[in-house]
Amino acid sequence: MRVKCLFVAAVLVAMPSLAVAAVVDTDDLTIDIYASFEFEYQLDDEGNGDPNASFDSDQIDIVFNLKKDNFRIGADVVLEHGVATEDGRGNVGLSFGFAEYAASEKFKLRVGKYLTPYGIHNPLNSYKSGFHSVKIPLATNKPDKLSGDGFRFFPRRQVGIAILGTLPAGDRTLDYDVLLTNGDQEETNPFEEDNNSQKALSARVVYEATDELRVGLSSHLDSVDEGGERRSLSSVSAHAQYDARKVRFWTEVTMGELEGPAGAPDVDQLGGFVEFSYLFKDSVAPYIQYQYLETQAAIDQSADLWIAGASFRFKKYAVIKLENAYVSGSRDNEEFEDIASRDYSEIRAAVVLGF
Amino acid sequence: MTRTRSFVRSAVLGLVGIGLAATALSQGGEAYVVVVNQSNTMSSVEAKELSRMFLKKVARWEDGEPILPVDLVLESAVRERFSEEVHDRTVAAVNAYWQQRVFSGRSIPPPERASSDEVIEFVRSNPGAVGYVSARTDVSGVKVLTID
């Protein structure tokens, strides 16, 4: 254990020197760059984490915004896991790319590719300075990684048309997004061609109740490829974010229903998380997060996850995170079938710079 | 039980490690005044309303003119004081807010200028502009707003 801790400490000391970033900024064209470097180490012999203590050149995001009059082009080019396409490693992607016409702040029209506006974390993209934990909550964003029966409540990204804006609501504001898209599918590239006539519909509203409190609802309706069949998917989420100067409390509960295979009942799924943190000296924020996932299928494939950690903002644009995640699954959860104890712990660290 | 102890021990070690590395960010900054274009009809503004303008939560002045906020750069001591007093947040916290908006594609932050003189020039040239500058800056050609 002592050797493990020394190793982790050495990695944390070395990490800040490994990230590089730059920024270009004019009034019409802005380029923002975000980089994250991660380290993961599973403490137990068995588990679904990383037993080999891996470094991960997680990603570099380059966001371009070109604005002229009422028009804007926004694009986020993401380079993941130390891209080396000649070796088929890593990933180059377009996280979002759209053209926008803003009639006003109340009404904007977009065409292109978007992050699905669902819940708290997906609209934040993978921008890890935007939240405390090293990874976005699996229970609400990637249930299939926690449960053998798990299905995603929504696709991370979609292509289509969108309207969005910020409406006055008394002396407060209401952000809204409505997307009509191809949805998700496997037969064709959903960012180019729809393989079915049913469009997906996503919507999200967030009401700024006070300067500190934002509450929201999200929904997603689609028809997805599952096990070679087209099955309808409907999801809904309620979320709240309390961000005071010192105290932060975030929570989300999301429910989904996936149509069952022919003759089989529908599969319901419930996921959620709560996270609490307190900011010391405007720089160090210890946090604790709990996630829960339940799939109401014939067998119990539930899972839960506790995370305790701290994020340390050592520059206005730079954050170090360190956390310990304890993951456990139910006896019949297929994701944990190779783990005798049905649980494991993993240390995770990240250095994040955003300009 | 061993597993629980292991979890608690590594979590505590992590928190202590980061805590030891922490240093208090300096408070204070430099005094400022809020400036708008000469054509602006307002003479005062509430701090909360001003904050919402700079966070682009309100888009237009009372006369319908689009609001064009302009920030000083992150490193500015003037911005530090402005952020503490008007946003009731550190510059880092406000920067994090904008980065969330940028990296999610939602919106883009106000333009930044490197010096108070450049802010004055921006405000002088744009009817809807609002900025803040060092209290020692020559503000001729623009209008100073008082904060209620």
Interface residues (C-beta under 8 A of the other chain):
Chain A: M1 C5 V8 A9 L12 D25 D27 T30 D32 Y34 L43 D44 D61 V63 N65 K67 R72 G74 D76 F96 F98 S104 E105 Y114 L115 P123 L124 N125 Y127 S129 G130 T166 T173 E208 D211 R245 F280 K281 D282 S283 V284 P286 W306 A308 G309 A310 S311 F312 R313 F314 K315 K316 Y317 I320 L322 E323 N324 Y326 S341 D343 S345 I347 G354
Chain B: R3 S6 F7 R9 S10 A11 L13 G14 L15 G17 I18 G19 A21 A22 T23 A24 L25 K48 K56 K57 A59 L74 D88 R89 T90 V91 A92 A93 N95 A96 Q99 Q100 V102 F103 S104 G105 R106 I108 P111 E112
